[in-house]
Amino acid sequence: MTFIETVSEQEATGLTAELYARETEALGHLPNFTRAFSQRPDVYAAWRGLNRAIRHNMDLRRYELATIAAARRLRSSYCMLAHGSVLIKEFMEPEVLRATVADHRTAGALSPEDMAVMDLADKVADDATSVQQADIDRLRSAGLSDQDILDVVLAAAVRCFFSKTLDALGVEPDSKYAELDPDLRESLTVGRPIAQP
């Protein structure tokens, strides 16, 4: 569901049809977030390119931690469910992710570097003007270069664009996320509910 009309798969032509075909081939289904951009496939392509460039420069785990920190602050169920699923598949047990989502500082599973990354991403998503030199110095002390720090800021900032776009349009997370463990699903559903099948 979205608050605006989207282009159906049957009616899609041109760039929208290409977008639908590419996403379906890559993901095995057509996500609700892709449909939300069906009126502006060029904007979606530009966002994908920007996000890919940011992600390409980062360690995947760091990117995902920064992303869920920003998504949690933004109350984006869609992004929490999507990126939480990546963390479970690649890096964390479900109970560790639940604890990290509840409070990454007390989860007991993250390094000081991870916590500093999540703290900065959270601040960027909440109020970027609250970021201080001390926040940056903390990441430097944890071993991150200025390029690494920029990457964290970029990951959080690009999440603001995507999450806010989806939520402002009423886009619900794909129904496939209802298959997650109920406790995990509940902890990752921080905003809009999951779409009904």
Secondary structure by P-SEA (a helix, b strand, c coil): cccbbbbccccccaaaaaaaaaaaaacccccaaaaaacccaaaaaaaaaaaaaaaaaccaaaaaaaaaaaaaaaccaaaaaaaaaaaaaccccaaaaaaaaacccccccccaaaaaaaaaaaaaacccccccaaaaaaaaaacccaaaaaaaaaaaaaaaaaaaaaaaaccccccccccccaaaaaaaccccccccc
